[in-house]
Amino acid sequence: MPVNENDFLDFAKSLTNDSEINCRNIVSRSYYSAYHACLITYKPDFNEDGGVHKKLIDSLSVSPNSKDRAISYILKQLRSLRVISDYHLAVSVSSKDSDMAINQTETLHKKLFGS
């Protein structure tokens, strides 16, 4: 059965934030929920060289549409936190970070889908 962007967020929300590994997973799954939600609306050119995540964020950040730029800001913030969560194990990730990731992802979903 295929998954969708909401499944990533639902999984993130199902985890307790009482351990750092859970907080890291909440952040990571929240980011991927936001990323996949953006892919439903936006169709970046993935044929050019460079990272697809950065290309999506960069394309939204220069959009004349203020909603696109707001979404870019949220996605960039979530991506930065996801990189810390996934790759920088010496840097602590807290429940505050995981709560922020879920809240920002929900905000992004509302901006994209209206509810």
Buried (B, 14 or more C-beta within 10 A) or exposed (E): EEEEBEBBBEBBBEBEBEEBEBBBBBBBBBBBBBBBBBBEEBEBEEEEEEEEBEBBBBBBBEBEEEEBEBBBBBBBBBBEBBBBBBEEEEEEBEBEBBBBBBEBBBBBBEBBEEE
